[in-house]
Amino acid sequence: MLQEFFFILFLVSCSNCLPLSDFFPFGSQVNDSIIDQYTDYEGPILLPYGFTYFDNSYKEIWIIRNGLFSSIQLNSYAPPQSWSSLNNSLIVAGFWHENIWYPANDTGNIIYYQIYHNEVVSNGARLVFNKASDYVRQFFPQQRPFKPKMVITGTWYYLGVLNNGHDTLNNTFQIVLTTDEDRSFIFFLYHDLQWANPYNNSYYYARAGFHNGNRNVSKQLPNSGTEDVVELSNESNVNTPGLFAFRVDAETIHAGGCDANTSLISFRPRTSSQLGSTAITIYGPCFTNQTKVKCQFGSSSSIVDGFIADEFRAICLTPFASEHGPVPVNVSIDNGRTFISAGTLALTPLKFGSDEVIIETESNDNLLHVGQYIKLRWIFSEVIRNSFPNGAKISIELWKVSRNFQSPLQIDNAPIVLAQNMNLTNSIRVQLPASISNITSCFIRVVVKFNTQTYTGLNTGLLVVRNHPTLARDLCRSWALQQPEPSTWNENDLLPCPMTRRQVIAAGRCCYVPDRQCSRLNLNANNCRLHQARSGRNESSAVECYVSITSNRHGAEAECCYDAAGTIITRGTGAGTDNRYGQTKSPVQHFFYDTLPYLQCCMMNTSIEECNLYMYYRPPRRGSNTMGENGRMWGDPHFGTLDGNSYTFNGYGEYIYLAISNAT
């Protein structure tokens, strides 16, 4: 006998309901499949990619007509159950309700579903993938850009029950799962909810949330299992009524949006140019137009004002820093009255030439001169680009930098503007003005502004303005007069250079790393420009160079350069030289006392005498078939015993592997 229906009526205002236009595309227009009203479920459906859910990857799914996704077959006649009773399963319940009996309660509702994957991309699929990416970017601002490989949509469209046999009460909601095989997200979308239970059973109100049976971890949405579950269309964890977002691939559940707990503050990216203007995205607490954000980088004097990008994100621009290395970051959201530790920012070592902004000079030597045209190229990250308002413009600035005894690196108070009010682009060709003639060293910054607000800045590495040959000669000689004898800082304890490229690669893990200014992997036109042979001198040009990983006790490092045949170069400007200061440990000193003098002595004038003077104080590194007095090893020791067994030693501490008591 058919059951008698009793309806609990909840008339909820839908003035703030999530519009159907905000749902992921569904219906016949995107070729969704339909669950027949007399069918309990569809499944198991094999998935094109595994859906990573806590500690498991699921390759199949059931779509249950009672308002949920499951990794196991569930009887649609079963009422909503407590999460703890569901073992070894994935349950994602948008609105898990008691079965609605047909045909006595036939209201013509439809349940749509579709599984999208990136190997079959239609116009509808592109909309779905883009929407999933946008949701992750918007509601999980701490995440790197998300490119889904799979999106699963289930839409319960006007799921109706009859009220006293006449009026129809409808529920419309959607469940969306998406993954890139690394990260997985769940979205719940509610348009309108008008009933909590089709029967007079107060203990069987609909449930909403998700459950991991393997680890017995659950997340209930607000009012789940109560008569107020219909309020989900007015609730949210991302400040959009009717929308909930969660990341579910990690050991713990990560809710989307922001947190009322203002002490939970973090930022990204975690690395920045030492030259400043990197846009740091602050996330964690909820932001409003009244929030006053300040960021403190390192010392108390390095405090900058931030600005609000949206309710989930604020942005601070890093200041210019005289030195590289880790810097503590503290954030204030009360206009500087209190600061909260947000973590550590790594200021990367300076480079010569291209960096975040790639520069191409007419002569491919990274030297600037008046009237020269240069080409600049850059790419804004997706996260930062999405923060730009409509009408944002680009300016190109040239900043003078110098070094003195008080500061390793200092910057002028105002830049030379090379271009301004440009529409958003990723390259420009610009002519250098006469005003750079009194500058020795500088860098170029690409800045995005809207009105008076700067949104980000990208920098080249350090650049050098070409001096007149006479001035370059005088500067070279002045530098040489200040140099100590090389033997006072490079004797005995610098690594010798292997004779061939093959040898230096074999020793790479312990001793050498590629020189970023001269590497086979560097496709920039300026690659190896500092190690080109002089014409008419019967010298070899380098195609790649390596620098020693470790410095000696004076902070010096060895550089080894190799020709196209893989043979070490030991003389001329193609050779590697002993650097008084290491590129990574002391990049500012290396630039001003190793690189800049080389440019002035050997590249800005044709005098053999000045270039030889440089080679005397920065001598080319000789080759050797031996690897020095000290040896190194790494990894887990593997031992073989006389009985033929093998062992791997995973000890913790210091151990003696081999001891020889007889010195002879």
Order of alpha helices (4+ residues) and beta strands (2+ residues): beta-beta-beta-beta-beta-beta-alpha-beta-beta-beta-beta-beta-beta-beta-beta-beta-beta-beta-beta-beta-beta-beta-beta-beta-beta-beta-alpha-beta-beta-beta-beta-beta-beta-beta-alpha-alpha-alpha-beta-beta-beta-alpha-alpha-beta-beta
